[in-house]
Amino acid sequence: MRCAFVTVIAAGLIACGEGRPQDPDLAAWKGVETGVVIEQAEPPIAGKVVFHRRGCQQCHTTDGSRWIGPSLNEVYGTERPLTDGTTVFADEAYLRESILHARERIIKGYRGEMPMYERVISRPEVDVLVAYIKSLRPDAGPDDAQP
């Protein structure tokens, strides 16, 4: 019985990220107030910190794999299919809208379970989250415009 208990605990720690190498970007800012991170870190790094502190990784991946919510890998600057049959270009405005009003336009294949963050997250947090999402598409220029 003791062995099964230890196995369950170990599995839980691994699922929560324990036992994996710590991301150096996150480790560098551990214990630092979010506002200070936003002021002092490069925006994509600050966005990565906010992404993890707000728990976004619980539903979104950044490696292209499917999870509860759409992966954020290489989303910026692409056409995104919506559940209503239309598409939307994933520019900065769309990324902001998706963070603040997630249920306005739902990506095809997903159920729109993301809560709306309009009254929860600060504008500087949204700004750095957008910078982080943009950085997940390395070939995108800083001012990619809709084709």
C-alpha positions in Angstrom: 0.0 0.0 0.0 2.8 2.4 0.9 4.4 1.8 -2.6 1.1 2.8 -4.3 0.8 5.9 -2.3 4.4 7.0 -3.1 3.7 6.3 -6.8 0.6 8.5 -6.8 2.5 11.3 -5.0 5.4 11.1 -7.5 3.0 11.1 -10.5 1.2 14.1 -9.1 4.5 16.0 -8.7 5.5 15.2 -12.2 2.1 16.3 -13.5 2.5 19.6 -11.7 6.0 20.2 -13.2 8.1 18.9 -10.3 11.0 16.7 -11.5 11.3 18.6 -14.8 14.2 21.0 -15.4 13.2 24.6 -14.4 12.8 27.0 -17.3 15.6 29.5 -16.9 13.3 32.4 -17.9 10.9 31.5 -15.1 13.6 30.7 -12.6 15.3 34.1 -13.1 12.1 35.9 -12.0 10.9 33.5 -9.3 9.6 35.4 -6.3 9.7 38.8 -8.1 6.4 40.7 -8.1 4.7 40.5 -11.5 4.7 44.3 -11.9 8.4 44.4 -11.5 8.9 41.6 -14.0 6.8 43.5 -16.5 8.8 46.7 -16.0 12.3 45.1 -16.1 12.1 42.0 -18.3 11.9 42.0 -22.1 8.2 41.8 -23.0 8.2 38.2 -24.4 10.0 37.0 -21.2 7.6 38.9 -19.0 4.8 37.4 -21.0 6.1 33.9 -20.4 6.2 34.6 -16.7 2.6 36.0 -16.7 1.5 33.0 -18.8 2.8 30.6 -16.1 1.7 32.7 -13.1 -1.8 33.1 -14.5 -2.0 29.3 -15.2 -2.5 29.6 -18.9 -0.4 26.5 -19.5 -3.1 24.5 -17.7 -5.1 24.7 -21.0 -2.8 26.0 -23.7 0.4 24.5 -25.0 3.2 26.4 -26.7 4.6 23.5 -28.7 1.8 22.9 -31.2 0.2 20.0 -29.4 -3.5 19.9 -28.8 -4.9 20.4 -25.3 -8.0 21.9 -23.6 -7.5 25.1 -25.4 -5.7 25.8 -28.7 -1.9 25.7 -28.8 -0.4 29.2 -29.0 2.5 28.0 -31.1 2.8 29.9 -34.3 -0.7 31.4 -33.9 0.3 35.0 -34.5 0.0 36.1 -38.1 -2.2 33.2 -39.2 -5.8 32.7 -40.2 -7.7 30.9 -37.5 -10.9 28.9 -38.3 -13.9 29.7 -36.0 -16.8 27.6 -34.9 -19.2 29.7 -36.8 -17.5 28.8 -40.1 -15.7 32.1 -40.5 -12.0 32.8 -40.0 -10.1 35.5 -38.2 -6.6 36.8 -38.7 -4.5 36.4 -35.5 -3.1 39.9 -35.2 -2.4 41.8 -32.0 -6.0 43.0 -31.7 -7.3 39.5 -32.1 -4.9 38.2 -29.4 -6.0 40.9 -27.0 -9.7 40.2 -27.7 -9.1 36.5 -27.2 -7.5 37.1 -23.8 -10.1 39.6 -22.5 -13.2 38.3 -24.2 -12.4 34.7 -24.9 -15.9 33.6 -25.8 -16.5 36.2 -28.5 -14.8 34.1 -31.2 -14.2 30.4 -30.5 -11.6 28.4 -32.5 -13.1 25.5 -34.4 -12.7 22.3 -32.6 -12.8 23.8 -29.1 -15.8 24.5 -26.8 -15.0 28.0 -25.6 -14.3 27.1 -22.0 -11.8 29.9 -21.3 -13.0 32.4 -18.8 -13.1 36.1 -19.8 -10.2 38.0 -18.2 -11.4 41.6 -18.8 -11.7 42.5 -15.1 -9.1 40.0 -13.9 -5.9 40.8 -15.8 -4.2 44.2 -16.2 -3.4 45.9 -19.5 0.4 45.5 -19.0 -0.2 41.8 -18.4 -2.1 41.6 -21.7 0.6 43.5 -23.5 3.3 41.1 -22.4 1.2 38.1 -23.0 0.7 39.3 -26.6 4.4 39.8 -26.9 5.0 36.3 -25.7 2.5 34.7 -28.1 4.0 36.7 -30.9 7.5 35.3 -30.0 6.2 31.8 -30.4 6.3 32.4 -34.1 9.9 33.3 -34.7 9.5 34.0 -38.4 6.9 36.7 -37.7 8.2 40.3 -37.9 7.3 42.8 -35.2 4.8 44.5 -37.5 3.3 41.6 -39.4 0.2 43.0 -41.2 -2.8 41.1 -42.4 -2.2 39.8 -45.9 
